[in-house]
């Protein structure tokens, strides 16, 4: 990893953006390969994090009900 990747990983950890921390390099490569805009990249990465949060909420509800 380079210094920028280290800083991003640290910020994702502090901000509790677990999925972004692990998925952003692949999504950045995807966006670059598709010649997508910064907005497209941001929308995709935020959707990935939102999906992860929804999954965690569902799991927590299942555990609380059981």
Gaussian input, Z-matrix of N, CA and C with variables (Angstrom, degrees):
# hf/3-21g

backbone

0 1
 N
 C     1     B1
 C     2     B2     1     A1
 N     3     B3     2     A2     1     D1
 C     4     B4     3     A3     2     D2
 C     5     B5     4     A4     3     D3
 N     6     B6     5     A5     4     D4
 C     7     B7     6     A6     5     D5
 C     8     B8     7     A7     6     D6
 N     9     B9     8     A8     7     D7
 C    10    B10     9     A9     8     D8
 C    11    B11    10    A10     9     D9
 N    12    B12    11    A11    10    D10
 C    13    B13    12    A12    11    D11
 C    14    B14    13    A13    12    D12
 N    15    B15    14    A14    13    D13
 C    16    B16    15    A15    14    D14
 C    17    B17    16    A16    15    D15
 N    18    B18    17    A17    16    D16
 C    19    B19    18    A18    17    D17
 C    20    B20    19    A19    18    D18
 N    21    B21    20    A20    19    D19
 C    22    B22    21    A21    20    D20
 C    23    B23    22    A22    21    D21
 N    24    B24    23    A23    22    D22
 C    25    B25    24    A24    23    D23
 C    26    B26    25    A25    24    D24
 N    27    B27    26    A26    25    D25
 C    28    B28    27    A27    26    D26
 C    29    B29    28    A28    27    D27
 N    30    B30    29    A29    28    D28
 C    31    B31    30    A30    29    D29
 C    32    B32    31    A31    30    D30
 N    33    B33    32    A32    31    D31
 C    34    B34    33    A33    32    D32
 C    35    B35    34    A34    33    D33
 N    36    B36    35    A35    34    D34
 C    37    B37    36    A36    35    D35
 C    38    B38    37    A37    36    D36
 N    39    B39    38    A38    37    D37
 C    40    B40    39    A39    38    D38
 C    41    B41    40    A40    39    D39
 N    42    B42    41    A41    40    D40
 C    43    B43    42    A42    41    D41
 C    44    B44    43    A43    42    D42
 N    45    B45    44    A44    43    D43
 C    46    B46    45    A45    44    D44
 C    47    B47    46    A46    45    D45
 N    48    B48    47    A47    46    D46
 C    49    B49    48    A48    47    D47
 C    50    B50    49    A49    48    D48
 N    51    B51    50    A50    49    D49
 C    52    B52    51    A51    50    D50
 C    53    B53    52    A52    51    D51
 N    54    B54    53    A53    52    D52
 C    55    B55    54    A54    53    D53
 C    56    B56    55    A55    54    D54
 N    57    B57    56    A56    55    D55
 C    58    B58    57    A57    56    D56
 C    59    B59    58    A58    57    D57
 N    60    B60    59    A59    58    D58
 C    61    B61    60    A60    59    D59
 C    62    B62    61    A61    60    D60
 N    63    B63    62    A62    61    D61
 C    64    B64    63    A63    62    D62
 C    65    B65    64    A64    63    D63
 N    66    B66    65    A65    64    D64
 C    67    B67    66    A66    65    D65
 C    68    B68    67    A67    66    D66
 N    69    B69    68    A68    67    D67
 C    70    B70    69    A69    68    D68
 C    71    B71    70    A70    69    D69
 N    72    B72    71    A71    70    D70
 C    73    B73    72    A72    71    D71
 C    74    B74    73    A73    72    D72
 N    75    B75    74    A74    73    D73
 C    76    B76    75    A75    74    D74
 C    77    B77    76    A76    75    D75
 N    78    B78    77    A77    76    D76
 C    79    B79    78    A78    77    D77
 C    80    B80    79    A79    78    D78
 N    81    B81    80    A80    79    D79
 C    82    B82    81    A81    80    D80
 C    83    B83    82    A82    81    D81
 N    84    B84    83    A83    82    D82
 C    85    B85    84    A84    83    D83
 C    86    B86    85    A85    84    D84
 N    87    B87    86    A86    85    D85
 C    88    B88    87    A87    86    D86
 C    89    B89    88    A88    87    D87
 N    90    B90    89    A89    88    D88
 C    91    B91    90    A90    89    D89
 C    92    B92    91    A91    90    D90
 N    93    B93    92    A92    91    D91
 C    94    B94    93    A93    92    D92
 C    95    B95    94    A94    93    D93
 N    96    B96    95    A95    94    D94
 C    97    B97    96    A96    95    D95
 C    98    B98    97    A97    96    D96
 N    99    B99    98    A98    97    D97
 C   100   B100    99    A99    98    D98
 C   101   B101   100   A100    99    D99
 N   102   B102   101   A101   100   D100
 C   103   B103   102   A102   101   D101
 C   104   B104   103   A103   102   D102
 N   105   B105   104   A104   103   D103
 C   106   B106   105   A105   104   D104
 C   107   B107   106   A106   105   D105
 N   108   B108   107   A107   106   D106
 C   109   B109   108   A108   107   D107
 C   110   B110   109   A109   108   D108
 N   111   B111   110   A110   109   D109
 C   112   B112   111   A111   110   D110
 C   113   B113   112   A112   111   D111
 N   114   B114   113   A113   112   D112
 C   115   B115   114   A114   113   D113
 C   116   B116   115   A115   114   D114
 N   117   B117   116   A116   115   D115
 C   118   B118   117   A117   116   D116
 C   119   B119   118   A118   117   D117
 N   120   B120   119   A119   118   D118
 C   121   B121   120   A120   119   D119
 C   122   B122   121   A121   120   D120
 N   123   B123   122   A122   121   D121
 C   124   B124   123   A123   122   D122
 C   125   B125   124   A124   123   D123
 N   126   B126   125   A125   124   D124
 C   127   B127   126   A126   125   D125
 C   128   B128   127   A127   126   D126
 N   129   B129   128   A128   127   D127
 C   130   B130   129   A129   128   D128
 C   131   B131   130   A130   129   D129
 N   132   B132   131   A131   130   D130
 C   133   B133   132   A132   131   D131
 C   134   B134   133   A133   132   D132
 N   135   B135   134   A134   133   D133
 C   136   B136   135   A135   134   D134
 C   137   B137   136   A136   135   D135
 N   138   B138   137   A137   136   D136
 C   139   B139   138   A138   137   D137
 C   140   B140   139   A139   138   D138
 N   141   B141   140   A140   139   D139
 C   142   B142   141   A141   140   D140
 C   143   B143   142   A142   141   D141
 N   144   B144   143   A143   142   D142
 C   145   B145   144   A144   143   D143
 C   146   B146   145   A145   144   D144
 N   147   B147   146   A146   145   D145
 C   148   B148   147   A147   146   D146
 C   149   B149   148   A148   147   D147
 N   150   B150   149   A149   148   D148
 C   151   B151   150   A150   149   D149
 C   152   B152   151   A151   150   D150
 N   153   B153   152   A152   151   D151
 C   154   B154   153   A153   152   D152
 C   155   B155   154   A154   153   D153
 N   156   B156   155   A155   154   D154
 C   157   B157   156   A156   155   D155
 C   158   B158   157   A157   156   D156
 N   159   B159   158   A158   157   D157
 C   160   B160   159   A159   158   D158
 C   161   B161   160   A160   159   D159
 N   162   B162   161   A161   160   D160
 C   163   B163   162   A162   161   D161
 C   164   B164   163   A163   162   D162
 N   165   B165   164   A164   163   D163
 C   166   B166   165   A165   164   D164
 C   167   B167   166   A166   165   D165
 N   168   B168   167   A167   166   D166
 C   169   B169   168   A168   167   D167
 C   170   B170   169   A169   168   D168
 N   171   B171   170   A170   169   D169
 C   172   B172   171   A171   170   D170
 C   173   B173   172   A172   171   D171
 N   174   B174   173   A173   172   D172
 C   175   B175   174   A174   173   D173
 C   176   B176   175   A175   174   D174
 N   177   B177   176   A176   175   D175
 C   178   B178   177   A177   176   D176
 C   179   B179   178   A178   177   D177
 N   180   B180   179   A179   178   D178
 C   181   B181   180   A180   179   D179
 C   182   B182   181   A181   180   D180
 N   183   B183   182   A182   181   D181
 C   184   B184   183   A183   182   D182
 C   185   B185   184   A184   183   D183
 N   186   B186   185   A185   184   D184
 C   187   B187   186   A186   185   D185
 C   188   B188   187   A187   186   D186
 N   189   B189   188   A188   187   D187
 C   190   B190   189   A189   188   D188
 C   191   B191   190   A190   189   D189
 N   192   B192   191   A191   190   D190
 C   193   B193   192   A192   191   D191
 C   194   B194   193   A193   192   D192
 N   195   B195   194   A194   193   D193
 C   196   B196   195   A195   194   D194
 C   197   B197   196   A196   195   D195

   B1=1.4553
   B2=1.5221
   B3=1.3249
   B4=1.4542
   B5=1.5297
   B6=1.3211
   B7=1.4702
   B8=1.5233
   B9=1.3159
   B10=1.4584
   B11=1.5269
   B12=1.3056
   B13=1.4632
   B14=1.5243
   B15=1.3306
   B16=1.4614
   B17=1.5254
   B18=1.3264
   B19=1.4745
   B20=1.5265
   B21=1.3214
   B22=1.4646
   B23=1.5177
   B24=1.3194
   B25=1.4658
   B26=1.5251
   B27=1.3264
   B28=1.4591
   B29=1.5338
   B30=1.3211
   B31=1.4580
   B32=1.5221
   B33=1.3035
   B34=1.4624
   B35=1.5204
   B36=1.3151
   B37=1.4590
   B38=1.5218
   B39=1.3209
   B40=1.4659
   B41=1.5216
   B42=1.3291
   B43=1.4614
   B44=1.5328
   B45=1.3168
   B46=1.4598
   B47=1.5360
   B48=1.3195
   B49=1.4570
   B50=1.5210
   B51=1.3179
   B52=1.4587
   B53=1.5255
   B54=1.3097
   B55=1.4607
   B56=1.5227
   B57=1.3266
   B58=1.4697
   B59=1.5192
   B60=1.3185
   B61=1.4583
   B62=1.5094
   B63=1.3163
   B64=1.4630
   B65=1.5323
   B66=1.3127
   B67=1.4673
   B68=1.5300
   B69=1.3461
   B70=1.4538
   B71=1.5262
   B72=1.3439
   B73=1.4755
   B74=1.5349
   B75=1.3192
   B76=1.4672
   B77=1.5250
   B78=1.3223
   B79=1.4604
   B80=1.5227
   B81=1.3132
   B82=1.4670
   B83=1.5324
   B84=1.3280
   B85=1.4654
   B86=1.5240
   B87=1.3389
   B88=1.4610
   B89=1.5365
   B90=1.3335
   B91=1.4587
   B92=1.5339
   B93=1.3219
   B94=1.4667
   B95=1.5280
   B96=1.3279
   B97=1.4680
   B98=1.5289
   B99=1.3301
   B100=1.4652
   B101=1.5261
   B102=1.3299
   B103=1.4616
   B104=1.5246
   B105=1.3376
   B106=1.4610
   B107=1.5223
   B108=1.3072
   B109=1.4573
   B110=1.5218
   B111=1.3220
   B112=1.4616
   B113=1.5318
   B114=1.3164
   B115=1.4598
   B116=1.5166
   B117=1.3351
   B118=1.4667
   B119=1.5256
   B120=1.3404
   B121=1.4607
   B122=1.5195
   B123=1.3236
   B124=1.4577
   B125=1.5275
   B126=1.3154
   B127=1.4632
   B128=1.5239
   B129=1.3157
   B130=1.4662
   B131=1.5268
   B132=1.3199
   B133=1.4623
   B134=1.5278
   B135=1.3304
   B136=1.4621
   B137=1.5293
   B138=1.3226
   B139=1.4690
   B140=1.5271
   B141=1.3167
   B142=1.4633
   B143=1.5311
   B144=1.3252
   B145=1.4663
   B146=1.5250
   B147=1.3207
   B148=1.4607
   B149=1.5268
   B150=1.3241
   B151=1.4693
   B152=1.5255
   B153=1.3276
   B154=1.4684
   B155=1.5262
   B156=1.3158
   B157=1.4733
   B158=1.5181
   B159=1.3258
   B160=1.4596
   B161=1.5274
   B162=1.3303
   B163=1.4694
   B164=1.5270
   B165=1.3323
   B166=1.4697
   B167=1.5278
   B168=1.3185
   B169=1.4629
   B170=1.5198
   B171=1.3237
   B172=1.4570
   B173=1.5161
   B174=1.3282
   B175=1.4639
   B176=1.5238
   B177=1.3303
   B178=1.4714
   B179=1.5153
   B180=1.3151
   B181=1.4622
   B182=1.5308
   B183=1.3234
   B184=1.4652
   B185=1.5382
   B186=1.3257
   B187=1.4519
   B188=1.5197
   B189=1.3262
   B190=1.4674
   B191=1.5108
   B192=1.3120
   B193=1.4600
   B194=1.5215
   B195=1.3141
   B196=1.4630
   B197=1.4431
   A1=109.71
   A2=114.48
   A3=117.59
   A4=109.48
   A5=116.08
   A6=119.75
   A7=112.61
   A8=117.42
   A9=119.55
   A10=110.23
   A11=118.05
   A12=121.07
   A13=110.91
   A14=116.84
   A15=120.78
   A16=111.23
   A17=116.36
   A18=120.02
   A19=111.00
   A20=116.50
   A21=120.30
   A22=110.16
   A23=117.02
   A24=120.89
   A25=110.97
   A26=117.02
   A27=120.91
   A28=110.67
   A29=116.69
   A30=120.07
   A31=111.70
   A32=117.55
   A33=120.52
   A34=110.54
   A35=116.87
   A36=120.74
   A37=110.71
   A38=117.23
   A39=121.76
   A40=110.59
   A41=116.65
   A42=121.57
   A43=112.72
   A44=116.34
   A45=122.52
   A46=111.82
   A47=114.39
   A48=122.21
   A49=108.09
   A50=114.88
   A51=121.34
   A52=113.38
   A53=116.83
   A54=119.39
   A55=110.73
   A56=117.56
   A57=119.28
   A58=109.70
   A59=116.23
   A60=120.11
   A61=113.46
   A62=116.52
   A63=119.36
   A64=113.34
   A65=118.21
   A66=120.46
   A67=114.95
   A68=117.59
   A69=117.78
   A70=114.73
   A71=120.54
   A72=117.44
   A73=112.48
   A74=116.78
   A75=119.73
   A76=111.05
   A77=116.61
   A78=119.74
   A79=110.54
   A80=117.34
   A81=120.60
   A82=110.70
   A83=116.61
   A84=120.03
   A85=110.59
   A86=116.04
   A87=120.98
   A88=110.00
   A89=116.46
   A90=120.93
   A91=110.95
   A92=116.63
   A93=120.07
   A94=111.20
   A95=116.41
   A96=120.38
   A97=111.53
   A98=115.73
   A99=120.66
   A100=112.11
   A101=116.35
   A102=122.69
   A103=110.73
   A104=115.37
   A105=121.69
   A106=110.68
   A107=115.33
   A108=121.45
   A109=110.81
   A110=115.63
   A111=120.62
   A112=109.59
   A113=115.99
   A114=120.33
   A115=112.24
   A116=116.76
   A117=120.64
   A118=110.54
   A119=115.89
   A120=120.40
   A121=110.52
   A122=116.33
   A123=120.50
   A124=111.34
   A125=116.89
   A126=120.18
   A127=111.41
   A128=117.26
   A129=121.39
   A130=111.16
   A131=117.45
   A132=120.88
   A133=110.75
   A134=117.39
   A135=119.98
   A136=111.37
   A137=117.21
   A138=119.94
   A139=111.43
   A140=117.07
   A141=121.02
   A142=109.97
   A143=117.35
   A144=120.73
   A145=110.92
   A146=117.13
   A147=120.47
   A148=110.91
   A149=117.23
   A150=120.61
   A151=111.15
   A152=116.68
   A153=120.93
   A154=110.32
   A155=117.25
   A156=120.63
   A157=111.01
   A158=116.78
   A159=119.91
   A160=111.08
   A161=116.38
   A162=120.77
   A163=110.95
   A164=116.75
   A165=120.53
   A166=111.09
   A167=117.32
   A168=120.58
   A169=110.92
   A170=116.84
   A171=120.67
   A172=111.75
   A173=116.29
   A174=119.85
   A175=111.24
   A176=116.32
   A177=120.03
   A178=111.23
   A179=118.09
   A180=121.14
   A181=111.35
   A182=115.39
   A183=120.44
   A184=109.81
   A185=117.22
   A186=120.80
   A187=110.67
   A188=117.05
   A189=120.26
   A190=111.62
   A191=118.20
   A192=121.98
   A193=111.70
   A194=116.01
   A195=119.49
   A196=114.00
   D1=148.27
   D2=174.67
   D3=-95.90
   D4=177.98
   D5=-175.37
   D6=-62.75
   D7=-38.15
   D8=179.13
   D9=-64.36
   D10=-43.52
   D11=178.10
   D12=-61.81
   D13=-38.65
   D14=176.74
   D15=-62.67
   D16=-43.06
   D17=179.53
   D18=-65.36
   D19=-41.35
   D20=178.42
   D21=-63.04
   D22=-44.55
   D23=179.01
   D24=-60.36
   D25=-41.96
   D26=-179.95
   D27=-65.08
   D28=-44.79
   D29=179.68
   D30=-64.78
   D31=-39.32
   D32=177.84
   D33=-63.28
   D34=-38.27
   D35=177.81
   D36=-65.56
   D37=-46.45
   D38=-179.42
   D39=-62.78
   D40=-41.25
   D41=-177.16
   D42=-85.76
   D43=0.14
   D44=-179.47
   D45=58.12
   D46=46.32
   D47=176.41
   D48=-106.93
   D49=65.88
   D50=-171.31
   D51=-57.71
   D52=-48.43
   D53=-175.64
   D54=-69.03
   D55=-39.46
   D56=177.49
   D57=-60.65
   D58=-42.15
   D59=-179.33
   D60=-58.04
   D61=-34.63
   D62=-177.76
   D63=-94.29
   D64=-23.90
   D65=-171.58
   D66=-104.39
   D67=-14.98
   D68=-171.93
   D69=-60.69
   D70=-36.41
   D71=-179.01
   D72=-62.23
   D73=-41.90
   D74=-179.97
   D75=-67.62
   D76=-38.97
   D77=179.35
   D78=-69.21
   D79=-36.34
   D80=176.50
   D81=-63.33
   D82=-41.20
   D83=177.78
   D84=-64.92
   D85=-42.06
   D86=178.32
   D87=-59.76
   D88=-47.44
   D89=-178.09
   D90=-62.70
   D91=-41.03
   D92=179.56
   D93=-66.79
   D94=-41.00
   D95=-179.61
   D96=-65.49
   D97=-33.00
   D98=-179.94
   D99=-87.70
   D100=-1.57
   D101=-175.80
   D102=56.29
   D103=39.94
   D104=179.43
   D105=-79.74
   D106=161.50
   D107=-179.98
   D108=-79.78
   D109=169.46
   D110=174.56
   D111=-61.34
   D112=-37.41
   D113=178.06
   D114=-62.50
   D115=-40.56
   D116=177.24
   D117=-62.15
   D118=-43.74
   D119=178.16
   D120=-61.07
   D121=-47.51
   D122=-178.44
   D123=-62.64
   D124=-43.83
   D125=178.46
   D126=-60.58
   D127=-44.11
   D128=-179.67
   D129=-63.81
   D130=-46.06
   D131=-176.78
   D132=-67.65
   D133=-37.05
   D134=177.47
   D135=-69.50
   D136=-35.79
   D137=175.41
   D138=-64.49
   D139=-38.66
   D140=177.76
   D141=-62.07
   D142=-45.30
   D143=179.51
   D144=-66.37
   D145=-41.14
   D146=178.79
   D147=-62.71
   D148=-43.02
   D149=177.72
   D150=-59.65
   D151=-41.56
   D152=179.15
   D153=-63.41
   D154=-41.01
   D155=179.33
   D156=-65.78
   D157=-40.71
   D158=177.98
   D159=-63.09
   D160=-40.64
   D161=176.96
   D162=-60.77
   D163=-43.95
   D164=179.29
   D165=-64.71
   D166=-39.66
   D167=178.36
   D168=-62.53
   D169=-43.59
   D170=178.33
   D171=-62.25
   D172=-42.51
   D173=178.31
   D174=-63.54
   D175=-41.83
   D176=178.72
   D177=-64.12
   D178=-37.80
   D179=177.82
   D180=-65.62
   D181=-41.29
   D182=179.02
   D183=-63.42
   D184=-42.74
   D185=-179.84
   D186=-67.61
   D187=-36.60
   D188=179.87
   D189=-71.30
   D190=-30.16
   D191=-179.46
   D192=-81.48
   D193=-21.89
   D194=-173.18
   D195=-93.78

